[in-house]
Amino acid sequence: MLANNPNGTMLTVREVSQILHVHSNTLRRWSDRGLIKAYRIGPRGDRRFRLEDIAQLLEEEKRSAPVRAANTFY
């Protein structure tokens, strides 16, 4: 999915929701809470996300996943 955006590095809410497998409202809530950086564009204030930020978030999740999985069994 990350490769489907060759023309730019900004992704829509829908694209990021599909990449992260979360509902678009969840992504908006994470953005409002500062868990993921969103950029507002246009007069409506639509959210856009940098491809680099999403890739970094996925990398951090990948690194912390084994630790969390080990702790869930106790």
Secondary structure as a PSIPRED ss2 file (coil, helix, strand):
# PSIPRED VFORMAT (PSIPRED V4.0)

   1 M C   1.000  0.000  0.000
   2 L H   0.000  1.000  0.000
   3 A H   0.000  1.000  0.000
   4 N H   0.000  1.000  0.000
   5 N C   1.000  0.000  0.000
   6 P C   1.000  0.000  0.000
   7 N C   1.000  0.000  0.000
   8 G C   1.000  0.000  0.000
   9 T C   1.000  0.000  0.000
  10 M E   0.000  0.000  1.000
  11 L E   0.000  0.000  1.000
  12 T C   1.000  0.000  0.000
  13 V H   0.000  1.000  0.000
  14 R H   0.000  1.000  0.000
  15 E H   0.000  1.000  0.000
  16 V H   0.000  1.000  0.000
  17 S H   0.000  1.000  0.000
  18 Q H   0.000  1.000  0.000
  19 I H   0.000  1.000  0.000
  20 L H   0.000  1.000  0.000
  21 H C   1.000  0.000  0.000
  22 V C   1.000  0.000  0.000
  23 H C   1.000  0.000  0.000
  24 S H   0.000  1.000  0.000
  25 N H   0.000  1.000  0.000
  26 T H   0.000  1.000  0.000
  27 L H   0.000  1.000  0.000
  28 R H   0.000  1.000  0.000
  29 R H   0.000  1.000  0.000
  30 W H   0.000  1.000  0.000
  31 S H   0.000  1.000  0.000
  32 D H   0.000  1.000  0.000
  33 R C   1.000  0.000  0.000
  34 G C   1.000  0.000  0.000
  35 L C   1.000  0.000  0.000
  36 I C   1.000  0.000  0.000
  37 K C   1.000  0.000  0.000
  38 A C   1.000  0.000  0.000
  39 Y E   0.000  0.000  1.000
  40 R E   0.000  0.000  1.000
  41 I E   0.000  0.000  1.000
  42 G C   1.000  0.000  0.000
  43 P C   1.000  0.000  0.000
  44 R C   1.000  0.000  0.000
  45 G C   1.000  0.000  0.000
  46 D E   0.000  0.000  1.000
  47 R E   0.000  0.000  1.000
  48 R E   0.000  0.000  1.000
  49 F E   0.000  0.000  1.000
  50 R E   0.000  0.000  1.000
  51 L H   0.000  1.000  0.000
  52 E H   0.000  1.000  0.000
  53 D H   0.000  1.000  0.000
  54 I H   0.000  1.000  0.000
  55 A H   0.000  1.000  0.000
  56 Q H   0.000  1.000  0.000
  57 L H   0.000  1.000  0.000
  58 L H   0.000  1.000  0.000
  59 E H   0.000  1.000  0.000
  60 E H   0.000  1.000  0.000
  61 E H   0.000  1.000  0.000
  62 K H   0.000  1.000  0.000
  63 R H   0.000  1.000  0.000
  64 S H   0.000  1.000  0.000
  65 A H   0.000  1.000  0.000
  66 P H   0.000  1.000  0.000
  67 V H   0.000  1.000  0.000
  68 R H   0.000  1.000  0.000
  69 A H   0.000  1.000  0.000
  70 A H   0.000  1.000  0.000
  71 N H   0.000  1.000  0.000
  72 T C   1.000  0.000  0.000
  73 F C   1.000  0.000  0.000
  74 Y C   1.000  0.000  0.000
